[in-house]
Amino acid sequence: MKRFKNILLVAGGEGWEETALKRAVTIAKNNKAKLKIVEVIEELPRGTRMLITTMHLEDIQEAIIKERLKKLEHLIAPIRDEGVRVTAKVVCGTPFLEIIKEVLRNKHDLVIKTARGKGRLKDHLFGSTSMHLMRKCPCPVWVIKPTHRKKYARVLAAVDPAPYDKKKNALNTRIMELATSMAHLEGSEVHVVHAWTLYGELTLTGSGEVSKSKVDSLAREIRKLHKSQLAKLVEKHVPGNPNDRIHLLKGSAEILIPALAKRKRIELIVMGTVCRTGIEGLFIGNTAEKVLQQVDCSVLTVKPDGFVTPVGL
């Protein structure tokens, strides 16, 4: 993986030192990249602040920051001895906001953090901070499943090739570059998935205005087009990839991609997050959101070219 030169690792989460930290150090070594580890301490709730009368809030926060930074410095000392350019920082505030501000200030090109693990709200792997980052952080965000401490055996690139959409195809290229680069680093199989639908198929079939044979013929033509576009993308980035690792699926992506990931025991999904609302940067596309809510593996998300975060300095 030769593309990342300025990595930001978010400290904290279950087993983060054994998962996220080790992978961040490996990437930093391979790329001769800078690595910064940041820990975000959330501000005390207003009710708690009102009860504190014997010390100034600023003094309490400063003492906590000083102690946490001391622990981080102790943690990274052996990493420095290995020749990695690593620094540590502790800040106070809302985690996703402080992380994105750090990215903007220092032009980080990758954020790594540990997922919260399952067992909470709706049993989702990704918590609110991870989701905020995947929606709003301008650089790629790699959220690592805390229980996966070995190298990834299988990486899945989720793409959406479109013959006349330059922006979407540029995003597909970035997804494939990241997926293949990650697979090279980890020694992984590369799987590629594209889910497609025939626009208005159910309406056409049910209306009686168009015969089923004509609808089926149209579906075959559309599938042929999608297959051709997917083949070109695969041949460009993973030439000779076995057919059983190329998945052209007809139907809803938010259903088919998580099901495929489970069936193939995928351990990392690389996918794009594309804004689909009128307010740029506030929400990722509904498809990506639904996929993220269902998968049970690590995810590396990337934004399209020209993405502007709604978070300001």
C-alpha positions in Angstrom: 0.0 0.0 0.0 1.9 3.0 -1.3 -0.7 5.7 -1.4 -1.0 6.8 2.3 1.6 9.2 3.7 -0.1 10.9 6.6 -2.2 8.5 8.7 -4.4 9.4 11.6 -5.2 6.6 14.1 -8.1 7.1 16.6 -7.1 5.7 20.0 -9.7 3.7 21.9 -12.2 1.0 21.5 -12.1 -2.7 22.3 -8.6 -4.2 21.6 -7.5 -1.2 19.5 -3.9 -1.7 20.3 -3.9 -5.2 19.0 -5.9 -4.4 15.8 -5.9 -0.8 14.6 -2.6 0.2 16.1 -0.7 -2.8 14.6 -2.2 -2.3 11.2 -1.5 1.5 11.3 2.1 0.8 12.1 2.5 -1.7 9.3 1.1 0.7 6.8 3.3 3.5 8.1 6.4 1.3 7.7 5.5 0.2 4.2 4.8 3.7 3.0 7.4 5.5 5.1 4.4 7.5 6.3 3.8 9.8 9.2 1.5 8.4 11.9 -0.4 10.4 14.4 -2.4 8.8 17.2 -5.2 11.0 18.6 -7.5 10.3 21.6 -10.6 12.4 22.0 -12.0 12.9 25.5 -15.6 13.9 25.5 -16.6 17.0 27.5 -18.3 16.5 30.8 -22.1 16.6 30.7 -23.6 19.9 31.7 -25.2 18.5 34.8 -21.9 17.1 36.0 -20.1 20.4 35.3 -22.6 22.2 37.5 -21.9 19.9 40.5 -18.1 20.5 40.4 -17.3 23.4 42.7 -13.9 22.6 44.2 -11.9 22.7 40.9 -12.1 24.6 37.6 -13.4 22.5 34.7 -10.3 23.6 32.7 -8.0 22.2 35.4 -9.8 18.9 35.4 -9.7 18.5 31.6 -6.0 19.6 31.5 -5.1 17.0 34.2 -7.0 14.2 32.3 -5.4 15.2 28.9 -1.9 15.3 30.5 -2.4 11.8 32.0 -3.8 10.3 28.8 -1.0 11.8 26.7 1.5 10.3 29.1 0.0 6.9 28.5 0.0 7.3 24.8 3.6 8.5 24.8 4.6 5.4 26.7 2.7 3.2 24.2 4.4 4.7 21.1 7.9 4.9 22.4 8.8 1.3 21.1 7.2 2.3 17.8 9.5 5.3 17.5 12.4 2.9 18.2 11.4 1.0 15.1 11.9 4.1 13.0 8.3 5.1 12.5 7.5 8.8 12.6 4.8 8.7 15.2 3.2 11.4 17.4 0.4 11.5 19.9 -2.2 14.0 20.7 -5.2 14.2 23.2 -8.0 16.7 22.6 -11.4 17.4 24.3 -14.6 17.6 22.4 -17.1 15.7 20.2 -15.1 12.8 18.8 -16.1 12.9 15.1 -15.8 16.7 14.9 -12.4 16.7 16.5 -11.1 13.9 14.2 -12.3 15.6 11.1 -10.9 18.9 12.2 -7.5 17.2 12.7 -7.8 15.7 9.2 -8.4 19.2 7.8 -5.7 20.9 9.7 -3.0 18.4 8.9 -4.2 17.0 5.6 -4.3 13.4 6.8 -5.1 11.0 3.9 -6.4 8.0 6.0 -8.3 7.7 9.2 -8.2 4.3 11.1 -10.4 3.5 14.1 -11.7 0.4 15.8 -15.4 -0.4 15.5 -17.3 -0.4 18.8 -18.3 -4.1 18.4 -21.8 -5.5 18.5 -24.2 -5.8 21.4 -25.6 -2.2 21.5 -28.2 -0.3 19.5 -29.8 -2.6 17.0 -26.7 -4.8 17.2 -24.8 -2.7 14.6 -21.0 -3.1 14.3 -20.5 0.6 13.6 -21.3 3.2 16.2 -22.3 6.9 15.8 -18.7 8.2 15.6 -17.8 5.7 12.8 -21.0 6.5 10.9 -20.3 10.2 11.2 -16.8 9.8 9.9 -17.9 7.6 7.0 -20.4 10.3 6.1 -18.4 13.4 6.6 -14.7 12.8 6.7 -13.0 13.9 3.5 -10.4 11.2 3.4 -10.8 7.4 3.4 -12.0 5.9 6.7 -11.0 2.4 7.7 -13.1 1.0 10.6 -11.7 -2.2 11.9 -13.7 -5.0 13.5 -12.2 -5.4 17.0 -12.3 -9.2 17.1 -10.3 -9.6 13.8 -6.6 -9.6 14.6 -5.2 -11.7 11.7 -4.6 -10.6 8.2 -7.6 -10.4 5.9 -8.1 -13.5 3.8 -10.7 -12.0 1.5 -11.3 -8.4 0.5 -14.5 -7.3 -1.3 -14.6 -4.2 -3.6 -18.2 -3.0 -4.0 -18.4 -1.0 -7.3 -21.0 0.5 -9.5 -19.6 0.9 -13.0 -21.6 3.2 -15.3 -20.6 3.8 -18.9 -21.4 7.6 -19.0 -20.9 8.7 -15.4 -17.3 10.0 -15.0 -17.7 10.9 -11.3 -19.0 7.4 -10.4 -16.3 5.7 -12.5 -13.6 7.8 -10.9 -14.9 6.6 -7.5 -14.9 3.0 -8.8 -11.2 3.4 -9.7 -10.4 4.6 -6.2 -12.3 1.7 -4.7 -10.4 -0.8 -6.9 -7.1 0.8 -6.2 -7.6 0.7 -2.4 -9.0 -2.9 -2.5 -6.1 -4.2 -4.6 -3.5 -2.3 -2.6 -5.0 -3.6 0.7 -5.2 -7.2 -0.7 -1.5 -6.9 -1.7 -0.6 -5.7 1.8 -2.6 -8.5 3.5 -2.1 -11.3 1.0 -5.8 -11.5 0.4 -8.1 -12.8 -2.3 -9.8 -9.9 -4.2 -13.6 -10.2 -4.7 -15.5 -7.7 -6.8 -19.2 -7.2 -6.6 -21.7 -5.1 -8.6 -25.4 -5.3 -8.0 -27.7 -4.0 -10.8 -31.4 -3.6 -11.5 -33.6 -3.0 -14.5 -35.2 0.3 -13.9 -39.0 0.0 -13.7 -39.0 -3.8 -14.3 -41.8 -4.6 -11.9 -44.0 -1.8 -13.3 -43.3 -2.8 -16.9 -44.1 -6.5 -16.1 -47.2 -5.7 -14.1 -48.7 -3.1 -16.5 -49.5 -5.5 -19.3 -48.4 -2.8 -21.7 -45.1 -4.6 -22.4 -44.9 -8.4 -22.9 -42.8 -10.4 -20.4 -40.6 -11.7 -23.2 -39.7 -8.1 -24.2 -39.0 -7.2 -20.6 -36.8 -10.3 -20.2 -35.0 -9.4 -23.5 -34.4 -5.9 -22.2 -33.0 -7.3 -18.9 -30.6 -9.5 -20.8 -29.3 -6.6 -22.8 -28.9 -4.5 -19.6 -27.1 -7.3 -17.9 -24.8 -7.7 -20.8 -23.9 -4.0 -20.6 -23.2 -4.2 -16.8 -21.2 -7.4 -17.3 -19.0 -5.7 -20.0 -18.4 -2.6 -17.8 -17.5 -4.8 -14.8 -15.2 -7.0 -16.8 -13.3 -3.9 -18.0 -12.9 -2.6 -14.5 -11.7 -6.0 -13.2 -9.3 -6.5 -16.1 -7.8 -3.1 -15.5 -7.1 -3.6 -11.8 -7.0 -7.4 -11.1 -6.3 -9.0 -14.5 -6.8 -12.7 -14.5 -8.9 -12.7 -11.3 -10.8 -16.0 -11.1 -14.5 -15.9 -12.2 -15.7 -17.1 -8.8 -14.4 -13.9 -7.3 -16.3 -11.7 -9.7 -20.0 -11.2 -8.6 -22.5 -9.7 -11.0 -25.8 -9.8 -9.0 -29.2 -8.7 -10.1 -31.3 -7.1 -7.4 -31.1 -4.7 -4.4 -27.5 -3.9 -3.4 -28.3 -3.4 0.3 -29.6 -6.9 0.5 -27.2 -8.7 -1.9 -23.9 -7.3 -0.8 -24.2 -8.1 2.9 -25.5 -11.6 2.0 -22.5 -12.1 -0.4 -20.1 -10.9 2.3 -21.5 -13.4 4.8 -21.6 -16.3 2.3 -18.0 -15.7 1.1 -16.7 -14.9 4.6 -15.5 -11.5 3.5 -13.3 -9.8 6.1 -12.9 -6.3 4.6 -15.3 -4.4 2.3 -14.0 -1.4 0.3 -16.9 0.8 -0.8 -17.8 4.3 -1.7 -20.0 6.7 0.2 -21.8 9.0 -2.1 -24.0 11.9 -1.0 -27.6 11.8 -2.3 -29.2 14.7 -0.5 -29.4 18.3 -1.3 -27.1 19.2 1.5 -23.6 18.1 0.4 -21.8 15.8 2.9 -24.6 15.3 5.5 -25.7 11.8 4.5 -24.2 8.9 2.6 -26.3 7.3 0.0 -29.2 5.1 1.2 -27.6 2.0 -0.3 -24.3 2.5 1.4 -26.0 3.3 4.7 -28.1 0.1 4.6 -25.1 -2.0 3.7 -23.1 -0.7 6.6 -25.9 -1.4 9.0 -25.9 -5.1 8.1 -22.3 -6.2 7.5 -20.2 -7.9 10.2 -16.7 -7.1 8.9 -14.2 -4.3 8.7 -15.0 -1.6 6.1 -12.8 0.9 4.3 -14.9 3.8 2.8 -13.8 6.3 0.3 -15.4 9.6 -0.9 -15.9 10.7 -4.5 -13.6 13.4 -6.0 -14.7 16.8 -5.1 -16.3 15.9 -1.8 -16.5 18.8 0.7 -17.1 18.0 4.3 -19.8 20.0 6.1 -17.4 20.2 9.2 -15.5 23.4 9.4 -12.5 24.5 11.4 
